Amino acid sequence: MVVTRGSMRRAVAPLLALALLAPGGCEPPPRGAAARPAPELRLAGADLLYALRRVASGADLVLCVDEIMGADLSPELSLLPVDLDLAAGAVRGQLRALQRHTAAFDFRFREDVLYVRSRGVDDATASLDAALLEAGVFEGTLEQLAAELMERHPRALLSIARIPGEPLFRSVRLDIPAGASVIDVLIDYADAARHGWVMRRAGYRAPEHDAADGSEAYMLSSLELRGPLHEPVRLRSLWRRDRTLLHSLAHASRRLDVPLLIVDEVARGDIRGRLYGRWLPDPRLEQIGPTLDAMARVRGQPLFEHRVVDGVAVLRAASPGPEHPGVRLLGRTLEGGSFEGSLGELARWIHARLPDDEPARLMAGEIRAAAPRARLEIPDGSSVEEVLRRFAAASRVGVNVVLYRGAPHPRTWRGAYLQSLDEFVETPGAATPAAVPREPG
């Protein structure tokens, strides 16, 4: 959706840059919200937005994220990978570590709200920061607030996006002070509603829609309500997990004691892969071959090919060409060695043995204390796919690999998401180091 308007001269609040904390230099000890304790967080390949949501939730802060959206509609912070261990301590220390790791954002605290601002946000959309609002009282939901802000401030062009599984909009009452900006009011809403948001500013023009009189056309900025992330989640959920083909495959794998290695691909921008959006029940047959045959087609259309390799059922739901960065990564050969740990720790082990010129990476998400573990002896010359298959065999839960080409953004990552299939089955107990399964043979 586009709107047309004249050229924009922006009155940006001069103290905005001072309000955002910049990294480096000597800082006083954290106080107030900045000193809140945050638990340890281990990320073996997660996007920056996920990392920020987990840090904020660990410190019981409401997170408001303000980022830029390019002409390709790519969300900036969601494209930046984070492979970092954050020690338990003051939340400001964890945020500083993420700043140094990504050099992508600044932040400030207001009461119970953590406001994070992408460094890609510049004067292209600075009208949202202009201190131009008149004093008043507002009562209503976020959708109603956006409508009122656009009426009060015509340069504030907002659209509200509803995200399945995220909180419903709450009705709150706000006193809007004179000289407040649109961003100030939206932060006040988040504080009152106890729910954060993600602003994706459209920092680009749409010249093909410019008016005949020379008025410039800009895209609307998007605003999404987002709740806290108190538990590790590597891939975003839309449907119930027991209504996905991955759920049926994971349960069939456990029932027949045959681990799976699934190779899928991001489809139509959905990072969960093709199989996540499908559902077929486990036919409960007695052998893995007929079981997979029964689930490999729906309405006559093939969903995946499969074969058993060294006791592991390898499913291929996608067959992109050899030029795909994820395919090249899976075919890379590694120096051998010993390994013990979880899937996220295996991703780090693999990265340490990849050539320096390999741009692709594995995104294994958050390392959980109760994640399935395995102990491996990996021979020289093993490919990345072979190592993942060995892990699936030893952990007995299987691995979902979702290949990703990357977005047309200079800092995006490319390669593959990794997900343990234990997320789709009810695990009666967590593995302990003393009970780490060994590789067969």
Summary of the structure (lengths in Angstrom):
residues: 441
radius of gyration: 24.0
end to end distance: 59.5
largest distance: 76.0
contacts: 1391
relative contact order: 0.13
helix: 29%
strand: 30%
